[in-house]
Each structure stands twice: as C-alpha cells, then as structure tokens.
Amino acid sequence: MEIDRDRIDDAVLGLMWLTLHDEWRAWKGFDWGSLARLHEKGLIADPVNKSKSVVLTDEGLKRSEELFQALFTRPRP
C-alpha cells in the first residue's frame, strides 16, 4: 500500500479549521512530517518553535476552510 501524503496533508489542514483561534492560529498537535510539508507548500508558517499553535497563511486559511467543508460536512438537503 502506498500512502498519499498529499491527501493526509489535506485532512490535517482541514482539521486545523476545527482548532482555529485568534483568526489564523491553529493548534499544531499533528504529525510533524505533515506540518513540515504544509510549511513547504506555503500554507502555514514555520511550525518549529515553542508555541503550541501555528499560523496559517492567507492561502492556508482559505484552503483549510474549503477542505473542512469538503471533507467533514454533509450536503444540505
């Protein structure tokens, strides 16, 4: 079985929407590899610091909301 890391990163970014606070910060209690890839993609600020949260970029914030809706909500009847 081959792991699709892009799909995992999408799920992590979507779940960050759940922990969003202070408008653009999310708790960084996710896999470090995924956080590093999201940083490389320009979706979050560098996660390597003493803070317990990470800052989403403008693009990351928009994409996080889109992914949350796509992955974790039901269509309206």
Phi, psi and omega in degrees: 000133178256131181276132177267094184295331177296321178290323176296315179299321177299317180296317179297314180296321176297319179291335177299332178300328179293329185256015182297135176210162182052035175073323183218014178254144177224148178296141185254040179276045181241173179306130182297326178297317178294317178299320179297318179294320178297323176295315179299327180279356178079021183263339176221158174289169180305118182281352183275092177196179184278349181293149177272000179229167181233150179268130175274140174287171177303314178296319180295320179296314179297313182294324179300314179295318179299315181292320178301313180296317182292320187268331193233011177240157177265146176295147177287142180291000000 
